[in-house]
Amino acid sequence: MAALSLAWAGSAALAAEHEIKIKNTNGKGKFMVFEPEFLKVAPGDTVKFVIVDKSHNAEAITEVWPEGVEPLKGEMNQDAEFVAEKPGIYGIKCRPHYTMGMVALIVAGEPTNTNKDQLDAFKAPGGAKKRWDELLKQLNP
């Protein structure tokens, strides 16, 4: 039992924390942004969303979210976080600004072995399509 506890404690200690800011602008002409909007993490890492400007949230795009991982559903004007429990591709949106393109893409581990089929089938709505397509280019540079 002690060996199991030590093994778990060791793996938890290796997990990293990443921060994504939620902002009205990046100061370079892009509005309604997650910063960064593309992030590579290791499975088991924590991703924290920090509200910089009000009237935003962070929540899962459930069509692009690994099966078996509880979808993120951050409240308006509240910081939020989730653990990328499994390798895969995690789509994030700000609910009120989604169609304006306020999206982010997080990749945990190697996406080719996970829910890439979800990503291939997903079509971003409205103004989110252009920014989503830009994020996809970072997935396969």
Number of C-alpha atoms within 10 A of each C-alpha: 6 7 8 9 9 11 12 11 11 11 10 12 9 11 15 14 15 14 14 23 18 27 20 18 14 15 8 6 6 9 14 19 23 26 17 14 18 18 19 14 20 20 18 20 19 18 19 17 22 20 21 16 14 12 17 24 24 30 21 21 22 16 16 21 24 21 13 8 13 14 17 20 18 19 15 17 16 15 18 19 19 20 18 24 16 19 20 26 25 26 23 25 25 27 21 13 17 19 16 19 21 26 28 24 22 21 19 20 18 16 16 11 10 16 19 17 12 15 17 10 10 12 13 18 13 11 14 18 17 13 16 20 13 11 18 14 9 11 16 6 5
